[in-house]
Amino acid sequence: MPSAGLAPRRIVQLSALCAMFALFTAQLASALLPNLPVFIVASVGGLALDTYLQYKQPGLLAVLSKIRFDVTVRQLLRDMLIVVGLLRLPGINPLEEQAPLTIALLAFYVVHFANQALAVLIRRTRQLPIVTRNIDASALRLSAAPPRILARRQAHRLLTFSIPATIGMMATAISEDVLEGAIGVGISLALMVGGTGYLATWLLPKKRAVHEKKVMEWLDKWLAAYKPTVAMYFSGGTSSAYQANMWLSTLAAVDGKPLIVLRERFMVQKIDATDVPILCVPKVANMFALENSTLKMMLHPANAAKTSQVLRIPTIKHAFTNHGESDKLSSCNPYAKAYDEVWVAGPAARDRYQLADIGVEDKDVVEVGRPQLSPILPYEGAPKGTYTTVLYAPTWEGWDGNPGNTSVILAGENIVKHLLADDAVRVLYKPHPMTGSVDPRAGAANERIKAMIREANTGRSGARPGPEAARELARRTVALDQLTSTHFRTSADEMERMLLQGAPDGDRAAAVAEATEAWEAAYWASFPEWEHQVITDARPAIFTCFNQADLLISDVSSVVSDWLSSEKPYAVANTTGMSEADFRAGFPTVRAAAILSPKAGGVPALLESVRHPEKDPYAEERAELKEHLLGPSDPPSIDRFNAAIRALCTRADERRVRMTSRLAEIPSQREGDSDELGEDMDAESNGAEDSVNA
């Protein structure tokens, strides 16, 4: 049910549409009667309203396009009514004076349609078969994009360029002198002709991109020069980029030449700041250029529909790394058996795959730890400040409707209510970004929880950081944005972004890490220690929230596994309907956790054990469970990860050697077969001669 707050906005939108139709009606009636004042107001007002809505409310006008009443039809109708009105007004000779005006107006529309056809052609020529980032692709004759109003905004172009014509014809209606109209229409026509001519320059050799065949030839040369060995392959929707981003720091630290391979064009800008070269190959046919490269293996942080396409490349080995581990069934997808190896953090995941019995053999499971967890600080005992900081980080509802996926719906409000009831608690609420995307109940509960926290803050008071803290945060934000964001012109297209995002200068990854650390320090310093926080933006990241918190409350998810690297206390909400014993038996990651029921009555006792570690019954179990889930601390995870990369690359090399050897044997086999065939033919010939002699 739509909220009441949206009603006024919808009323305004409906009123705007009604006003547009009323102006068309008034323009028609005043043109036929005629009524000059109403005619002028309706003609000018209709164009002004349409132009305003086109710039400010384009989504509203999209509704009209669905009923074939798009901007071209609307503006053409307005101009036709203006011509009819001028014909009906006394004092203007229709044949001698208005005919040239009408012809010029028609020419304006002819050029407009020519501009539109040219824009479509140029957009197609500027869409290359690949998209790159952090790669010098200047050899592809990359160029800046044409102005958006000429190449992409045909509605804005038509309405804006029509303004002089409309003003001129209104002046003619008032003065009965066709010269004003001719000047106005002439200006509009000149704008359209000039814009079309300028747009056509993007078809000239200096601005036109090279042909698809040349692009793929350039890609082969670049791959041969760069010599990539390890790639991360990723395909997904607009909200799934976090699954790839969590592996960027690890990929940058691997032994070898890393590469990121994407399949969706929009995803190129969704990947966070990195120095690793990014290559997007939308078409599966073009992706097979990787087959003849030096690429030996690919890491897969997620299963996707397009993953099967790259698995068809026989020269590349594939390892599934996932984007987090938990006890949920989604962490043991049967699709995993399609990969050469499945890389997991520790023994728990290995056991999980064998218990799931989905076809993944134990010999194909490799324990590599979680290299991304190095920024997480270790447990230091009881909270040292006035407040106990509790991070409530529930996961989302998932696709299968299982009530045990997320605690937000059944337990979230109760958990937060009990936390807020303790005056010595500061709550950090960081819900999963996809919360509510499938089940509206989760979205509604999420909003209620945020409202509870905001209301609780109104009842608290205390010293706040001075204005210098806010200024420092703003300064650090600008510095970090400059490193992690690329600002483009509004007219910039894919090709222009490739031009601007060429080979990176220097070690940007180290600069980003330093700027991120400074930003995080400024962020937490900008808030008072007593104030609850609702964190829904990508920044601050979950790991820096870990370092602020004394206690985690979450669900069965990868958040719990990652948190355990700190060995701090944690609790998991049981909304499955299972008994606590069955819940612990079914989900090993909760073995060292306090279990909360949907009513969350155990929160006070949980807080007591956090403040007094001697009352914590799970401290030793957390240390054991950490190693079971994440593997040993020595050797470091990144060392084990690199060892796994070297081993899988060796397997790829061995296969290539075998295939080369087999291919080399084929000609000799054919030669031997040919020799045998010749001997047989000679024998047959000799036998025939003996028969004749006999």
C-alpha positions, 0 to 999 in steps of 0.5 A, spaced: 500 500 500 503 506 497 504 511 503 500 517 504 507 521 503 507 519 496 500 522 495 501 529 494 507 528 489 502 524 485 497 529 485 502 534 482 504 529 477 497 528 475 496 535 475 501 537 470 499 531 465 492 534 466 495 541 465 498 539 458 492 536 455 488 542 458 493 547 454 492 542 448 485 543 448 485 551 449 490 551 443 486 547 439 480 551 441 483 558 440 486 556 433 479 555 430 475 561 433 480 564 433 482 567 440 489 571 440 490 571 447 488 564 449 492 562 443 499 565 445 498 563 452 496 556 450 502 555 445 507 558 449 505 555 456 504 548 452 512 548 450 514 551 456 511 545 461 513 540 456 520 542 456 520 543 464 517 536 465 522 533 460 528 536 464 525 535 471 520 529 471 522 525 465 519 519 468 512 522 468 513 523 460 515 516 459 507 514 461 505 518 455 510 515 450 507 508 452 500 511 449 504 513 442 504 520 445 511 522 445 515 528 445 515 528 437 508 527 436 506 533 442 511 538 439 509 536 432 501 537 434 503 544 437 506 547 431 501 544 427 496 548 431 500 554 431 500 554 423 492 553 423 491 559 428 496 563 423 491 561 418 485 563 421 488 570 424 486 576 419 492 580 416 496 574 414 496 572 407 496 564 407 499 563 400 504 568 399 506 569 406 505 563 410 507 558 405 514 559 406 514 559 413 510 552 413 516 549 408 521 552 413 518 549 419 517 542 415 525 542 413 526 543 421 523 537 422 526 533 416 533 535 419 531 533 426 529 526 423 536 526 420 539 528 426 536 522 430 538 517 425 545 520 425 545 520 432 543 512 432 549 511 427 554 514 431 552 511 438 553 504 434 559 506 432 562 508 438 560 502 442 566 497 441 566 490 442 570 490 449 570 495 454 576 497 458 579 500 465 586 501 467 588 499 460 591 504 455 587 503 449 588 509 445 590 505 439 583 504 438 582 512 436 578 513 442 575 520 442 570 524 447 563 523 446 559 528 442 554 533 446 548 529 449 543 534 447 545 532 439 547 524 440 542 522 446 537 527 448 532 527 442 527 530 446 531 535 449 534 537 442 527 538 439 524 542 445 530 546 446 531 548 438 523 549 437 523 555 442 525 560 437 520 558 432 515 558 437 517 565 439 517 568 432 511 565 430 507 568 436 510 574 434 507 574 427 500 572 430 501 579 434 504 583 429 501 580 423 508 581 420 511 574 418 518 576 418 518 575 426 516 568 424 521 567 419 526 569 423 524 565 429 523 559 424 530 560 421 534 560 428 531 554 430 532 551 423 539 553 423 540 550 430 538 544 428 542 544 421 548 546 425 547 541 430 547 535 425 553 538 421 557 538 428 554 531 430 556 528 423 564 530 424 564 524 429 563 520 423 570 522 420 576 518 421 579 522 426 573 521 431 570 514 428 573 508 432 576 502 429 572 496 426 570 490 431 576 486 427 581 491 429 579 492 436 579 484 437 586 484 433 588 490 438 586 486 444 590 480 442 596 484 442 595 487 448 594 480 452 600 478 448 604 484 451 601 484 458 601 476 459 596 475 464 596 469 468 590 470 473 583 473 472 577 474 476 571 473 472 564 476 474 557 477 471 551 479 475 546 485 476 547 492 478 547 490 486 551 484 486 558 488 485 560 487 492 561 480 491 567 482 486 569 488 490 571 484 496 576 480 492 580 486 489 585 487 495 586 480 494 587 479 487 592 485 487 596 481 491 597 475 488 603 472 485 602 473 477 599 478 472 592 479 475 586 481 470 579 482 471 574 479 466 567 482 466 561 481 462 556 487 463 558 493 460 555 497 466 559 493 471 566 496 469 564 502 473 561 498 479 568 495 480 571 499 486 578 503 485 583 498 483 590 498 479 588 491 476 586 491 469 579 491 467 576 487 461 569 487 459 567 482 454 559 482 453 559 477 447 561 470 448 564 469 441 569 475 443 571 472 450 574 466 446 580 471 445 582 469 452 583 462 449 590 463 446 592 468 451 597 466 457 591 466 462 592 460 466 586 460 471 580 464 473 577 466 480 569 466 480 566 469 486 559 468 484 555 463 480 552 466 474 548 464 468 554 467 464 559 463 468 558 456 463 560 460 457 567 461 460 568 454 463 568 452 455 575 455 454 579 448 455 586 452 456 584 455 463 583 452 469 577 455 474 577 456 481 570 457 485 572 462 491 565 464 493 563 471 496 563 469 503 561 463 507 556 461 511 552 454 513 546 456 509 545 451 503 547 457 498 554 456 500 554 449 497 551 450 490 551 444 486 554 448 480 560 448 484 562 441 481 563 445 474 569 448 477 576 445 477 577 446 484 573 449 490 577 454 494 574 455 501 577 458 508 577 452 512 576 445 514 568 447 516 567 449 509 570 442 506 566 438 511 560 442 509 561 440 501 562 433 503 555 433 507 551 436 502 553 431 497 552 435 491 558 432 487 564 436 489 569 431 490 574 432 497 580 432 492 578 438 489 576 442 495 582 447 497 583 451 503 586 458 502 583 462 508 580 469 507 585 474 505 581 479 506 580 479 513 587 482 515 584 489 517 580 486 522 583 487 529 583 482 535 579 481 541 582 485 547 577 484 552 571 487 556 569 494 553 574 500 555 569 506 554 563 508 557 558 504 552 558 497 549 558 498 542 553 492 539 553 491 531 547 488 529 548 486 522 542 482 519 543 478 512 537 479 507 531 474 506 534 471 500 530 468 494 527 461 498 522 464 503 526 461 509 524 465 515 531 463 518 535 467 513 534 473 516 532 476 523 529 482 521 522 480 520 521 476 526 526 478 531 529 485 529 525 489 532 525 485 539 533 485 538 533 493 537 528 494 543 532 490 548 539 493 546 536 500 546 533 499 553 540 499 556 543 506 557 550 503 556 549 501 549 551 504 543 547 500 537 550 500 530 545 498 525 548 495 518 543 491 514 544 487 508 544 492 502 538 487 499 534 487 505 527 488 502 528 486 495 524 480 495 520 480 501 516 487 502 516 485 510 523 485 511 523 492 507 518 494 512 521 491 518 528 494 516 524 501 516 521 500 523 528 499 526 531 505 523 525 509 526 526 506 533 534 508 533 533 515 530 527 516 536 532 513 541 537 518 539 532 524 540 532 521 548 540 522 549 544 527 550 551 529 551 558 532 548 558 532 541 565 533 537 566 540 535 565 543 527 572 541 526 571 534 526 565 535 521 570 539 517 576 534 517 571 528 515 569 533 509 576 534 507 577 526 508 571 524 504 573 529 498 580 526 498 578 519 498 573 520 493 578 523 488 582 517 489 576 512 488 571 516 483 572 518 476 568 524 475 565 524 467 562 530 463 554 528 463 555 527 455 561 522 457 559 515 454 563 508 454 568 510 449 570 517 453 570 513 459 575 508 456 579 514 454 579 517 461 580 511 465 587 508 461 593 505 465 593 508 472 599 512 474 603 510 480 600 505 486 593 507 487 591 501 491 596 503 497 594 511 496 586 508 497 588 504 503 591 510 506 586 515 504 580 510 507 584 509 513 584 516 514 577 517 512 574 511 517 578 515 523 575 521 521 568 518 520 568 515 527 571 521 530 565 526 527 560 522 532 559 522 539 560 516 543 553 515 545 550 516 539 546 510 535 548 509 528 544 507 522 549 505 516 546 504 510 552 506 505 557 502 502 562 506 507 564 505 512 565 498 510 563 492 515 570 490 517 571 497 520 564 496 523 567 490 526 573 494 529 568 499 533 564 493 536 564 489 542 559 485 540 556 482 534 548 480 533 547 477 526 544 471 522 547 465 519 551 468 514 558 470 512 558 476 517 559 471 522 565 467 519 568 473 518 567 476 525 570 470 528 577 472 526 577 477 531 575 472 536 570 477 539 563 475 542 557 474 538 550 472 538 546 469 532 538 470 532 534 463 531 528 464 527 528 457 523 523 454 528 528 449 530 530 448 537 537 451 540 540 444 540 538 442 533 540 449 531 547 449 533 547 442 530 545 444 523 549 450 523 556 449 525 558 457 525 553 458 531 557 453 535 561 458 539 555 463 539 549 466 544 543 464 541 537 469 541 530 467 540 525 471 536 523 475 542 530 476 544 529 475 551 537 473 552 540 480 550 541 483 557 545 476 559 549 477 553 551 484 554 553 482 561 557 476 559 561 481 554 562 486 560 565 481 564 569 476 560 569 471 566 562 470 565 563 469 557 562 461 556 564 461 549 571 464 549 575 458 548 570 455 543 571 461 539 578 460 538 577 453 536 571 455 531 575 460 528 581 455 526 575 450 524 572 456 519 578 460 517 584 455 517 590 456 521 593 463 522 600 460 520 602 461 514 598 467 513 592 466 508 595 470 503 601 465 502 596 459 502 592 463 497 598 464 492 600 457 493 593 455 491 594 459 485 601 456 483 598 449 484 592 450 479 597 454 474 601 448 474 595 444 472 594 448 467 601 448 464 601 441 464 595 440 460 597 445 455 604 441 455 600 434 454 595 437 448 601 440 445 604 433 445 598 430 442 597 435 437 605 434 435 603 426 434 598 427 429 602 429 423 607 423 424 601 418 425 598 421 419 605 420 415 605 413 418 598 412 415 600 415 409 606 410 408 602 404 410 597 406 405 602 407 399 605 400 401 599 397 400 597 400 394 604 398 391 603 391 393 596 391 390 599 394 384 605 388 384 599 383 385 595 385 379 602 385 374 603 378 376 596 376 375 597 379 368 603 376 367 600 369 369 
